Amino acid sequence: RFSQAMAAKSPHTRQRGRETPGKNHLLDLTADNLCIVARENAGSTFLFRRGADGGDEVHLDGPLTFHSDPTLSYEAHEMLLQDSCRRLLLTPQKSHETLLRSDVETGKTLGQIFVSRNVADFALPLTSISANCKFNQLDASDVVHLQAIGNVDRNCLVNLSWDTRTPTKTVLCYDDVGKDSGTKTCHTYKGKTHFTCMATTRNGDTVVGEESGCVRFYNDTTKLAKSKSDQFADPVLAVDATNDGSLVVWTCDKFLSILPSTGLWDKKAKVGHAFVLKPDEEVLGAMGLTKDTLHFTKASFDCGPGVARDDPLATERFIHAAAGDVTFVWNLRHVQTWMKEQEEAETPTLLCPVPPRCVKHASHVVSHHGEHGNYQAVVMLEDQLNEMAL
């Protein structure tokens, strides 16, 4: 169950351009598993590209800059690939109401918009962004379609479209449909609702996590949720869904939770039990962790063969997560078998006994991403990339 990660930086790796300064911060993978890495240094973001299994490292000259002022650089908050993975969408750390679009090959900023709500000068900060459909970054499109969490209070769900072929510099999102507004494209919640994260399925259904521990299921985020699970009260840090929407996994600080979600997007099914995944004390001890030092980062499903291209026979097989300098991998088939037994039991057990496979890395895991078309993952540390078998 325990193994050492293989460093992906092979002796055959070559470097082109000056080495990018700073520490690794953001990671995304193209369809052919080219790693796009954003490094942060002194308030600026620098990009470099490299194959998941080594090869040339291509470091782009200079930091990313605003389109409105090419002399002004910024530190990126979030990053998403778009338009057949030829473009990058970025939000700046200190200007969440700004959305930028850059070229992956050159790093040149191609466009920039100001996102506002109801009126042109009322800023709508985007605290989290997600593709409107899972894997739509693999499709060619000049129009950006995003789901997002908006407002400083994180109480607004946004369905944003930006046609990059037009000269527009502002995208308006409307809470209500009226004579002075366009189509409703966002919904603001009142009270103590604070959204933390979101993910989508290939069909565009959206799952959203909350600070309260609630997880909501939508087929249209401009309307109320179709279903919700509020079984746990721990804040939801991250969430992911399978391509077909049949399973959802969300991350809390001390555990992961997995829930069968077929039918929850359109309110045709009853919300069942959410089950808990977490390593036992023996596993933690072997990895140099304890219950107190265990702090999970985002858990994700794999992107194995056929999953991203809607092969009806292709389904995800693994869940991978990280805590500190350790990655954990659960065999999804074993977890599903156990879940089915519990769903048929008179008194189900919520804590899943299926042990994860553990991999210890050289330092803290910043991010990890499943490779497309195989059962591998890229694990990003502050100063290197590792390739890991799932």
N, C-alpha and C positions, 0 to 999 in steps of 0.2 A: 504493500500500500504506500510505501514511502520511496521517493526517488529524487535524484538530483537533476535540476534543469540543465538542458544542453544549451550553451551559449550559441546564439545564431551568428555572432560575429566571427565568421570563418577566417582562416588565414588567407583566403582568396579574395576577401573583401577589399575593394579599392575605393579611394576617396576622390571625388572631383569637387573642386571649389574649396574654399577655406572651411575648416570645421565649424559647424554651427555652435555658438557659445551658449552657455546656460544649462538648464536642466530640462529633461523631457517632461512635457506637460499634457499634451493631447495626442491621441492616436486614432487613425482610421485606416481601413484597408480597401484598396480598389478591387474590382472583380477578379483581376489576375494576381491578387495578394501582394501588390506593391504597398509597402508601409508608408503612410504619410504621417510624419511626426512634427508636431509643433513644440519648439523649445522656448522657454521663457528666460530672458536675461535683462535685468535692469529695466523692467517695465515694457519691454518689446518682445515680439514674437518672431522667431526665425523658423524656417521650414527646411526639412531635408527628407529625401525619399530613399527607400532601400527595399530590396526584395526580402520576403519573410525568411528565406533560407540563406541570406547573405547576398553576395554580388556587390555591384557598385553602390556606394553611398553618394548621393547627389545633394550637395548643400547649395541652397539658393543664396545669392548674394544679397545682403541687406535685409532688414526686418520688413514685415508686412506694414503697409501704410494705409491711411484713409484715402478714399477716392477723391474726397472734397479737398484734401490737402496732402499731396504726396510727400511732403517734407515731415509729416507728423506720423510717427509710428504708434502702435498700441499693443497692449497685452491681451491676448485672446481669452475669452471666457469659455466658449464652446465652439466646436468645429464639426461640420458635416460635409461629406462628399455629395456631389450633385451632378446631373447631366452626364451620364455614362462615366462618372468618376473623373471627369475632366475639369471640374470646378469645385471650389471649396466655399462653403457658407460659414461665416464667422460672426460672432458677437463679441464686441470689446468688453473687457473687464469693467471699465469705468463708464460705459455708455451702452447699456443694455437695450436702449430703444433704437440703436443703430444696427443694421444688418448689412454685412459686406459680402461681396462675391469675388473670389480670386481665382486665377489660373493655376492649376496644379503644376504645370511644367515650369512656369517662370516665376510664380509667386506674385505676379502683377495684379493689382486690384482692378477689377473690371467694372465694378458698379457698387453703389451704396444707396440705401434708402433709410429714411426716418420713419419709424412705425408709430402711428398715433391712434387714439381711440375717440371716435365720434366727431371730433373736430381736428383740423389739420395741425394745430399747435399744441395739442394735449398729448404728451408723450405716453407711449405704452411700452414700458420696459419688458423685454423678453428674458425672463430668468431661466428658462429652459426651452430648448428647441428639439424637435424630433421630425423625421420624415413623415409625411402624411400617410404613407403606406410603407410597410417594411420592405427593404431592398429596392425602393424606387430610385435610389442613387445609381442603380445599374442601367436605368433607362435614359435615353437621350431626351432632353427637354430644355427649351429656353425659358420655360415658366417654372418658377420656384413654388412648390407647394409644401407648406409646413404646418404641423401642429405645434403649439407652444403654450407655455404657462406665462401669464403676463401679470403686470403690476408689481410694485415693490412688496405688497402684502401677499403676492402669489395666490391671488383669489380669482384669477380670470383665465379662462381657457380660450385659446385663439386658433382660428383656422385661417391661415394667411396665404395669399397668392401674390406673386410678384412677377410680372411679365418683363423679363430683362431686356426685351427688344424695344421697349418704350423708354422715353427719356424721363419718366417719372422719378421724383426724388422723395416722394412721400407715399406710403401705403396706409390708407385709412381702414380701420377695423370698427365695425358697428355693433353695439350692444342690442339695438332695437331696429326694427324695420319701420320706417315712416316716410312721409313725403320728402323729408330733407336728407334721408339716408339711403344707402344702397342695401344690398342683401345683408342680413345679419351674419356676421362672421366671428363674433366672440360672445362669451357669456360670463358676466361678473357675478360672483357669489357674495352674499352678505354674511355677517356674523363671523364666526371663528374658523372659517374654511381656509386652510393654507396648503396648497398643492406643493409637492416636492419633486415629482418626477413623472414621466410618461413614456409609453411605448405604443407601437401600432402593429397590427397584423397586415398581411399582404392585401386584405380586402379593405383596409382603411379603418377598421374598428380600433378604438383607442382605450387603453387602460391607464388610469391615473392614480398615483399614490398620494397620500396626505400625511401631514405632520401628526394627525390624530391616530394614525394606524389604519384608517379606512382605505380601501381600494375600490375605485369606481370603474364601471364598464360602460362604454359609450359606442353607439354607432353614428352619433353626430354630437360633437362637443359643444355646439351652439345651443343644444337642448339639454334637458336633465338626463342624468345617468339612467340607463335601463336597469342595472343591478348594482349591488355593492356588497362587499364583504368587510365587516367591522369586527371580526373575530379577535383580533389582537389590537393592543393599544400602543405598541411600539411604533415610533415614527418610521415611515417607509422612506428609505434612502435611495432606492433604485428599483426599477421594474422592467421585466421583459416578457414577451409573449411569443409563443411558437408561431410559425408562418401561417398556419391554418386557424390559429386562435383557440386551439383545444386545451392549451395549458398556459398558465401564467405563473411566473416566479417573481417574488419580490424580496428585496434585501432589507433587513433590519440590522442594527448594530451587532447583535449577538446571535442571530440565526437567519436562515432563509425560510421562506414559506412558499409552498407550491399548491396550486388550486386548479382542479379541472374546470375549464371555463366554457365548454361548448354550450351554446344557447344563452349565455349570460349577456351577450351583446344585444340581443333583441327581446329579452325578458321571457323566453319560452321555457326556461329551466330554473329549478330551485337552486339557490346558492348552497353548495355542499360544504363539507369540512375542508379547511385549509390545513395542510400538513407541514410539519416542521423538519427542516434539514439542518443539522449541525454536527460537527465532529465531537466524539466523546473525549473524555479526559485523557485516555491512553493515547489517542491520536494527537491531541494538542501537546501533550508532554513530549512525544517523539519529535515534534516540530519546534520545540522550544517555546511553546505558547501555553497560556493558562486561560481560565475562564475570564479573568480580569483583563488580560492583554489581547483577547480576541476581539477584533473590530473589523467586520466585513466591509468590503467595497462591493461594487456592482456585480451581481450574478447574471449570467447570460446563458442562453441556449447556444449550441454549436451551429455552424453554418455548413453542415456536411454536404455530401454529394446530392445535387438535385434540389436542395431545399430552397435556394434563392431563385430558382427558375421554375417553380410551380410544378415540379414533377409530382403527380398525384400519389406515387408510391414512396416518395422521399419524406421522411420525418426526422426530426431532431433526435439525437441519441445521448447527448450529454448536457449536463449543467456545470459550468465552471465559474468559480468565484475566487476572491483573494482576501487575505487578511495579513497585514504586515508583510513579511517576506515569503509568505507561503501561498501557493494556489491549491485549491481543492476542486476535485472533479468527481461528480456523481454520475453513475451509469443510469440514464433515464429509464431504460427498460426495467432494471431491477426496482427502481423507485415506483414506477407505474404498477408493476405486479403487486408490490406491497400495498399500494394505495387501493387497488381494486379489492384486495382481501379485507382491508379496513372498512371500505364502503359497504361491504356485505356483512360486516360483523355487527352484532347487537350493541356492543360497547367498543367503538373504535379507539385505537391508540393513535394519538396525533404525532408523536415523535417518531420519525422514520429511523429504523435501525440500520439501514443500508450505509456502510462506511464509505467515505470518499477516498479517492486516491490522492495523495499529497505530494507536492513538489516544492522543495525549499530552494529559494533563489539567493543570489549574492547580497541583495539589499531589498529595500521596501518596494513592493509592486505598486506602480503608479496607475497602470491601466492594463487591460488585456482584451483581446479581440479574437474571435474564432475566424480561422481562415475559410475562404469560400471554396467549396468543392472537395474538402477533405476533413479529416478528424484531427486537425492540428490547431493550435492557437499561438498567437504572438503575445508575449508577456513583456510589457515595457517597464523597465526600471528607470531611475533618474538619469543613468548614464549609458544604458545599453538596451538592446532588444534581445529577448530569448525566444526561441521557437520550442514549443512544447507539444508532445503528443497527448491527445485526449484519451 
